[in-house]
């Protein structure tokens, strides 16, 4: 809105939470005195854009004060310190909570990290990324031979920490990025984001007036966040005491001086070993790994219960030697299946075996029976 109305504004914005976690802005803005009222009205309109007619909104949502140069700097410096580490705020209390400002700095930092809220933002000022990259360069080493005196002036200002001089070296406030002296150079990364999109990373700086291909590399090392290698006992893999998996706990308390932990099952032991292999703590060819996996496989095998057998003819089970069909009975089953097919009957396997052994089977009111294989003179069947 400021650019649409040709309003020249620059300054700094700081965000902090109210006592209920609502983001609250503190802004220090510099502008032309003739444009001040128009700038204030634009900010007030945005503050009251949503539910602006509710009770107390006009009084509490937006407040503008005219401060002199020193008062404005002190105002914003207080809230910057309040959102970092509480530096130089000893003895001061928060207006909302009444707690010491130095004690609330850690809570504010955690709040901003949780909700990913940028706490500090410059408005209308040269890019802060270029300022950080210039400060990465070796102290006191000129880059005028590589670029020119304009770029060297920006480097010297950043090197000395003179931000006002850095603003001047970059062309001043409210200067478009394409017209600034130094900009951040980015290059496509080898990795992609979670949407399989190409990601660009900062590699250095360049001067737009000298060409975008002339890049000075400031980041030569690729840093990554990796999990810390856990310090574990050599494959003891003991488990700690944990809550039961259900409200019913049938385990008795330990009595006497026995404080030993229950041994882990082979499956749990193997899972822990595989985690150590994935983390690179141990190798696949370690004898302990082979022993743990072999134990888990043996533990997972189903052991047949010889006390109970499945009596359902529809479910397969291991056939005892005495119940197996002879060669003549298997041939007889083929003949019985053909004979029943001629009568439009599709028998099941157990029915064919029963018929081959001389049993009688009823199909829709018709009884079929066949002689045993040893007495086979030919087919015969009886209908009722």
Secondary structure, 3 states (H helix, E strand, C coil): CCCCCCCCEEEEEEEEECCCCCEEEEEEEEECHHHHHHHHHHHHHHHCCCCCCCCCHHHHCCCCCCCCHHHHHHHHHHHHHHCCCCCCCCCCECCCCCCEHHHHHHHHHHHHHHHCCCCEEEECCCCHHHHHHHHCCCCCCCCCCCCCHHHHHHHHHHHHCCHHHHHHHCCCCCCCHHHCCCEEEEEEEEEECCCCCEEEEEEEEECHHHCCCCEEECCCCCCCCCCCCCCCCCCCCCCCCCCCCCCCCCCCCCCCCCCCCCCCCHHHHHHHHHHHHHCCCCCCCCHHHHHHHHHHHHHHCCCCCCCCCCCCCCCCCCCCHHHCCCHHHHHHHHHHHHHHHHCCCCCCHHHHHHHHCCCEEEECCEEEECCCHHHCCCCCCCCC
